[in-house]
Amino acid sequence: MAKLILKHNLQVIATHELVEGTTVNIGRKEGNDLMVEHLTVSGTHAKIDALNEGYLLSDLRSKNGTTVNGKRIEGSHWLADGDIIGIGTHTLTFSVSGDEEAFGIAEGSSHDATAVLDMDELMK
């Protein structure tokens, strides 16, 4: 099952499972499936549709835009395992591999864990 890992300043804040056939609404307003409380995040910022064909991220005309792996998307973008989604000052790591340890979450650990990233490796 696919999962989103919400981080701010490399600190894990929350995780959210993506269930096939559903939509996850992301934004600052109450009522979103995944609330990201920060002024850089629009009230209804983006959504992810979990479809048979895959996972489709759509920017909902947010003020600050949505990025995938550092590149701003226009409209919609099909997600791949390990993609890093930028929402304001927060990131969402998209994982279908189930390897939470690779993203800084060990089984049974608290969400206060910090992942250490090798920036040289990320820039390759």
HELIX and SHEET records of a PDB file:
HELIX    1   1 GLU A  100  PHE A  103  5                                   4    
HELIX    2   2 MET A  119  LEU A  122  1                                   4    
SHEET    1   A 6 GLN A  11  LEU A  18  0                                        
SHEET    2   A 6 ALA A   2  HIS A   8 -1                                        
SHEET    3   A 6 HIS A  90  SER A  95 -1                                        
SHEET    4   A 6 ILE A  84  ILE A  87 -1                                        
SHEET    5   A 6 THR A  66  VAL A  68 -1                                        
SHEET    6   A 6 LYS A  71  ARG A  72 -1                                        
SHEET    1   B 5 LEU A  34  MET A  35  0                                        
SHEET    2   B 5 THR A  23  GLY A  27  1                                        
SHEET    3   B 5 ALA A  46  LEU A  51 -1                                        
SHEET    4   B 5 GLY A  54  ASP A  59 -1                                        
SHEET    5   B 5 SER A  76  TRP A  78 -1                                        
END                                                                             
